[in-house]
Amino acid sequence: MLVITGMSGAGRSTAAHALEDNGWYVVDNLPPQMLSPLVDLVARAPQSMPKLAVIIDIRGKALFADFREALNLVATAPVDFTVLFLDASDAAIIARYEAQRRPHPLQGEGRILDGIETERELLRDLRQRADVVLDTTGYNVHELAKVIADTYSMTGPSVINLTVMSFGFKYGVPADANFLADMRFIPNPHWVPELRPQTGRDAAVRDYVLGNGGAARFVDLYVEAIGPVLTGYRAESKHYATIALGCTGGKHRSVAVAEEVARRLKSYPNVTVSVQHRDLGRE
């Protein structure tokens, strides 16, 4: 049984559709008070609904207040029970609501941001309690559906979804990084006039970066070190991780190394790898 909750606009509907497409029975907008009876039903007849997902969120408003108590009641039930919390940045949620031209369910007569802030406060404890927290900020609907399908298909070994992200330290460290590495030990292509206008995606910069300062040796050891981590993640039912590689501005060194690390990680079995260059294009 998978309980899906989280921020409005973070992709609950997309997740529900992806699960349905993969054979899950999905109950949307379930009142929390009905969670315990539903768990009892599944426990008595598990073959009738072997893969059940329920979506519980603040659309119920007054009913939502009983969600924590409902989770306490079912925590010891004889059912494989997981809570998935979908989250996204304020900016991403605002953009999604504006694209749909719909109000946030908690904004009332205020702004969308007012509704988001109220919801975050209401869900703070629930987010900490969740088994899995998935930040959907960087995903479009198709990418999110693929992540959900790959993770919860329940066929074959568990799939781990890795995001390899480059960034610039001068713009701040990614808040959701599971691994953080500093590429500023590599000579900076910024000081090579012909390389300065290029990025780590360009062959000349890539060759310069990976051919200097022990970068290639770092990539060899770093990718090798990730192997036992993935084994441990599977044992702990952890399906997502973000590897953040930083340099000064996120344009040259971190981009080139992120591309190479991602390329090599794709050779690991049952691993999906996506690449994000957070600060590429900034001045």
C-alpha positions as CSV (number, residue, x, y, z in Angstrom):
1,M,0.0,0.0,0.0
2,L,1.4,3.4,-1.1
3,V,0.0,6.6,0.5
4,I,0.7,9.6,-1.6
5,T,0.6,13.1,-0.1
6,G,2.5,16.3,-0.3
7,M,2.3,19.8,-1.7
8,S,-0.5,20.9,-4.0
9,G,1.0,21.3,-7.5
10,A,3.9,18.9,-6.8
11,G,2.5,16.2,-9.2
12,R,0.1,14.0,-7.2
13,S,-2.2,13.6,-10.2
14,T,0.7,12.7,-12.5
15,A,1.9,10.1,-10.0
16,A,-1.6,8.6,-9.8
17,H,-1.9,8.3,-13.5
18,A,1.6,6.6,-13.8
19,L,0.7,4.1,-11.1
20,E,-2.7,3.3,-12.7
21,D,-0.8,2.7,-16.0
22,N,1.4,0.2,-14.1
23,G,-1.4,-1.9,-12.6
24,W,-2.0,-0.1,-9.3
25,Y,-5.5,0.5,-8.0
26,V,-5.6,4.2,-7.1
27,V,-8.0,5.9,-4.7
28,D,-7.8,9.7,-5.1
29,N,-8.7,12.3,-2.4
30,L,-9.4,9.7,0.2
31,P,-10.7,11.1,3.6
32,P,-8.1,10.2,6.2
33,Q,-10.9,8.7,8.4
34,M,-11.3,6.0,5.7
35,L,-7.7,5.0,5.6
36,S,-7.9,2.5,8.5
37,P,-10.9,0.6,7.2
38,L,-9.3,0.4,3.8
39,V,-6.1,-1.0,5.3
40,D,-8.2,-3.6,7.1
41,L,-9.9,-4.6,3.9
42,V,-6.5,-5.0,2.1
43,A,-5.2,-7.1,5.1
44,R,-8.1,-9.5,4.9
45,A,-8.0,-9.9,1.2
46,P,-4.6,-8.9,-0.1
47,Q,-5.1,-10.7,-3.5
48,S,-8.0,-8.5,-4.3
49,M,-5.8,-5.3,-4.4
50,P,-2.2,-6.4,-4.4
51,K,-1.0,-2.9,-5.4
52,L,-3.1,-0.1,-3.8
53,A,-2.2,3.6,-3.8
54,V,-4.2,6.2,-2.0
55,I,-3.9,10.0,-2.3
56,I,-4.6,12.1,0.8
57,D,-4.1,15.8,0.7
58,I,-5.4,19.1,1.9
59,R,-8.3,19.2,-0.5
60,G,-10.3,17.7,2.3
61,K,-9.4,20.7,4.5
62,A,-11.2,20.0,7.7
63,L,-11.0,16.3,7.3
64,F,-7.2,16.5,6.8
65,A,-6.7,17.3,10.5
66,D,-7.1,13.5,11.2
67,F,-4.4,12.4,8.8
68,R,-1.6,12.0,11.4
69,E,-3.9,10.0,13.7
70,A,-5.0,7.8,10.8
71,L,-1.3,7.0,10.0
72,N,-0.7,6.1,13.6
73,L,-3.6,3.6,13.5
74,V,-2.4,1.8,10.4
75,A,1.3,1.9,11.2
76,T,1.2,-1.6,12.8
77,A,-1.2,-3.2,10.3
78,P,0.0,-6.4,8.5
79,V,0.4,-4.5,5.2
80,D,3.5,-3.3,3.3
81,F,2.9,0.4,4.0
82,T,4.9,3.3,2.5
83,V,4.3,7.1,2.6
84,L,5.4,9.1,-0.5
85,F,5.6,12.9,0.0
86,L,5.8,14.9,-3.2
87,D,7.4,18.3,-2.9
88,A,8.5,21.1,-5.2
89,S,10.0,24.6,-4.9
90,D,7.6,27.6,-4.4
91,A,8.6,28.9,-7.8
92,A,7.8,25.6,-9.5
93,I,4.4,25.3,-7.8
94,I,3.5,28.9,-8.7
95,A,4.5,28.4,-12.3
96,R,2.3,25.2,-12.5
97,Y,-0.7,27.0,-11.0
98,E,-0.3,30.0,-13.3
99,A,-0.1,27.7,-16.3
100,Q,-3.3,26.0,-15.3
101,R,-4.9,29.3,-14.3
102,R,-6.2,27.8,-11.1
103,P,-6.1,29.1,-7.5
104,H,-4.2,27.2,-4.8
105,P,-6.8,25.5,-2.6
106,L,-5.6,27.4,0.5
107,Q,-4.9,30.9,-0.9
108,G,-8.4,32.2,-0.2
109,E,-8.4,35.9,-1.2
110,G,-4.7,36.1,-1.1
111,R,-1.9,35.1,-3.4
112,I,-0.8,31.7,-4.6
113,L,2.3,32.1,-2.4
114,D,0.1,32.7,0.6
115,G,-1.6,29.3,0.0
116,I,1.8,27.6,-0.5
117,E,3.2,28.9,2.8
118,T,0.1,27.9,4.7
119,E,0.2,24.4,3.2
120,R,3.9,24.0,4.0
121,E,3.3,24.7,7.6
122,L,0.4,22.3,7.8
123,L,2.5,19.5,6.2
124,R,5.8,20.1,8.0
125,D,5.5,17.2,10.4
126,L,4.1,14.9,7.7
127,R,7.0,15.6,5.4
128,Q,9.5,14.6,8.1
129,R,7.5,11.4,8.8
130,A,7.3,10.3,5.1
131,D,9.3,7.2,4.0
132,V,10.2,8.8,0.7
133,V,10.3,12.5,-0.2
134,L,10.5,13.3,-3.9
135,D,11.3,16.8,-5.1
136,T,9.6,17.2,-8.5
137,T,10.9,20.7,-9.2
138,G,13.1,19.6,-12.1
139,Y,10.7,17.3,-13.7
140,N,8.1,17.8,-16.4
141,V,5.0,15.6,-16.3
142,H,6.5,13.0,-18.6
143,E,9.8,12.8,-16.6
144,L,7.9,12.5,-13.3
145,A,5.6,9.8,-14.7
146,K,8.7,7.8,-15.7
147,V,10.3,8.2,-12.3
148,I,7.1,6.9,-10.6
149,A,6.7,4.1,-13.1
150,D,10.3,3.0,-12.8
151,T,10.3,3.0,-9.0
152,Y,6.9,1.4,-8.3
153,S,6.5,-1.0,-11.2
154,M,7.2,-3.8,-8.8
155,T,8.8,-5.9,-11.5
156,G,12.4,-7.0,-11.2
157,P,15.1,-5.4,-9.0
158,S,14.4,-2.1,-7.4
159,V,15.3,0.8,-9.7
160,I,17.3,3.7,-8.3
161,N,16.9,7.1,-9.8
162,L,20.0,9.2,-9.7
163,T,20.2,12.9,-10.5
164,V,23.6,14.2,-11.3
165,M,23.6,18.0,-10.9
166,S,26.2,20.6,-11.7
167,F,26.1,23.9,-9.9
168,G,28.0,27.0,-9.0
169,F,29.1,27.6,-5.4
170,K,28.6,31.3,-5.8
171,Y,24.9,30.7,-6.3
172,G,24.6,28.4,-3.2
173,V,24.7,24.7,-2.6
174,P,21.7,22.5,-3.7
175,A,19.5,21.9,-0.6
176,D,18.6,18.4,-1.7
177,A,22.1,17.0,-2.4
178,N,22.8,13.5,-1.0
179,F,26.4,13.7,-2.3
180,L,28.4,16.9,-2.7
181,A,31.8,17.3,-4.4
182,D,34.0,20.3,-5.1
183,M,35.5,20.5,-8.6
184,R,37.4,23.7,-7.8
185,F,40.6,21.7,-7.5
186,I,40.7,21.5,-11.3
187,P,42.3,24.3,-13.3
188,N,39.6,26.7,-14.4
189,P,38.9,27.0,-18.1
190,H,37.5,30.5,-17.4
191,W,41.1,31.8,-17.5
192,V,41.8,30.3,-21.0
193,P,40.5,33.0,-23.4
194,E,39.4,30.6,-26.1
195,L,37.5,28.4,-23.6
196,R,35.9,31.0,-21.5
197,P,32.8,31.5,-23.8
198,Q,32.2,27.7,-24.0
199,T,30.7,25.4,-21.5
200,G,31.5,22.0,-20.0
201,R,29.3,20.4,-22.7
202,D,31.7,21.5,-25.4
203,A,34.5,19.0,-26.4
204,A,37.3,21.5,-26.0
205,V,36.3,22.3,-22.4
206,R,35.6,18.7,-21.6
207,D,39.0,17.6,-22.8
208,Y,40.7,20.4,-20.9
209,V,38.9,19.6,-17.6
210,L,39.2,15.9,-17.7
211,G,42.9,16.1,-18.8
212,N,44.0,18.3,-15.9
213,G,44.4,18.3,-12.2
214,G,43.6,14.6,-11.5
215,A,40.0,15.0,-12.7
216,A,40.0,11.7,-14.6
217,R,41.4,9.9,-11.5
218,F,38.7,11.6,-9.4
219,V,35.9,10.4,-11.7
220,D,37.3,6.8,-11.7
221,L,37.3,6.7,-7.9
222,Y,34.0,8.6,-7.4
223,V,32.0,6.3,-9.7
224,E,33.5,3.2,-8.1
225,A,32.6,4.5,-4.6
226,I,29.0,4.9,-5.6
227,G,28.6,1.2,-6.4
228,P,28.3,-0.1,-2.7
229,V,26.1,2.9,-1.9
230,L,23.6,1.8,-4.5
231,T,23.6,-1.7,-3.0
232,G,22.9,-0.2,0.4
233,Y,20.1,2.0,-1.0
234,R,18.3,-1.0,-2.4
235,A,18.5,-2.8,1.0
236,E,17.0,0.3,2.6
237,S,14.4,0.8,-0.1
238,K,15.8,4.2,-1.0
239,H,15.0,5.0,-4.6
240,Y,16.3,8.5,-5.2
241,A,19.6,10.3,-4.8
242,T,21.1,13.6,-6.0
243,I,24.8,13.9,-6.7
244,A,25.8,17.5,-6.8
245,L,29.2,18.6,-8.3
246,G,30.1,22.2,-7.9
247,C,32.6,24.7,-9.3
248,T,32.7,28.4,-9.0
249,G,30.1,29.4,-11.5
250,G,28.6,26.1,-12.6
251,K,29.6,26.6,-16.3
252,H,32.8,24.7,-17.0
253,R,34.4,22.2,-14.6
254,S,31.3,20.9,-12.8
255,V,29.4,20.6,-16.0
256,A,32.1,18.5,-17.7
257,V,32.6,16.3,-14.7
258,A,28.8,15.8,-14.2
259,E,28.4,14.7,-17.8
260,E,31.2,12.2,-17.4
261,V,30.0,10.9,-14.0
262,A,26.5,10.5,-15.4
263,R,27.7,8.7,-18.5
264,R,29.6,6.1,-16.3
265,L,26.8,5.6,-13.8
266,K,24.4,4.6,-16.5
267,S,26.4,1.4,-16.9
268,Y,25.2,0.2,-13.4
269,P,22.3,-2.2,-13.7
270,N,18.8,-1.0,-12.6
271,V,19.8,2.6,-12.4
272,T,18.3,5.5,-14.2
273,V,20.4,8.7,-14.5
274,S,19.3,12.2,-15.3
275,V,21.6,15.2,-15.6
276,Q,20.7,18.7,-14.5
277,H,23.0,21.8,-15.0
278,R,21.4,24.1,-12.4
279,D,23.4,27.2,-13.1
280,L,24.4,26.8,-16.7
281,G,23.5,30.0,-18.6
282,R,23.8,32.3,-15.6
283,E,26.1,35.3,-15.9
